[in-house]
């Protein structure tokens, strides 16, 4: 089985920064994609950013230039550096691991951007 544990969420003022981390444990294959999704109240879960084990990245248009996804394959950990945060970035952020056609999800971490 696979377990994902997120950390790093919290309350930040507009224009501030946060760094999310997600550590995966269990049976992790060498080839996989890890990513971050978010879900705001009343809205569907949406992709924020994803990164393959080879380092290819994909970002939602709304976060391009502000967020950076990275990973440490040796630690099975993915990071999301979030800069220039806006109130509309407020959501629960979920870590995702896709491997061998199966999606795994973390429990989520709350990010609130408010003055």
C-alpha angles and dihedrals in degrees: 000000000000128000126191123196121190127200139170104063124132147114119315135168121247110279092028131118138238134180120213123200131194124189120197122205136179125043104358118176121217093239114057145117124242124193151159126244129180137203125198122196111284093008136100122256110267137192115256101175140332136195131194125221086255092057102255112146138203127190137190110247090240093063102035111127092016105059129051125194121202138161143205107215093191090059096035086232131139126197135199117201108198119194133173090024119199131201088250089063088070108120146106107282118214128197116222133195121192117191134151089359094302126115121215124190137200122225092255136245126235120240116188122184110193142131 
